[in-house]
Amino acid sequence: MSTYTTAELSVDVNGEKRELLTLLQDLRNLLKIAARNLSDEQARKQSTVSTLTIGAPDQAPRPR
């Protein structure tokens, strides 16, 4: 399986599970590259109708 980044796993797994974990690590690395020069305000901005953002929300998390 080829990746866009040097995705390395910290656990020893094989087969489909390894491929999935490698893919997720690679995507995480790509997101970190895309977000590295954003200000906190830019990272928190909701640029689509989705509630997902790259950065942390403005308010503190609710207690569980």
C-alpha positions, 0 to 999 in steps of 0.5 A, spaced: 500 500 500 502 506 498 501 513 502 502 520 501 506 521 507 511 517 511 505 513 515 508 509 520 504 505 525 506 504 533 502 497 533 504 491 530 498 489 526 497 485 519 492 484 513 486 489 512 487 492 519 494 494 518 492 497 511 486 501 514 490 504 520 496 506 515 490 509 511 488 513 517 495 515 519 496 518 512 490 522 512 491 525 519 498 527 516 495 530 510 490 534 514 496 536 519 500 538 513 494 542 510 493 546 517 500 547 519 500 555 517 493 556 519 491 561 525 487 559 530 481 563 528 482 560 521 482 553 523 476 554 527 472 557 521 466 553 519 467 554 511 461 549 509 454 547 512 458 542 516 459 543 524 466 540 523 472 544 523 480 543 523 481 547 530 478 547 537 471 550 538 471 557 541 467 554 547 470 550 552 468 542 552 462 540 556 463 536 562 461 529 562 
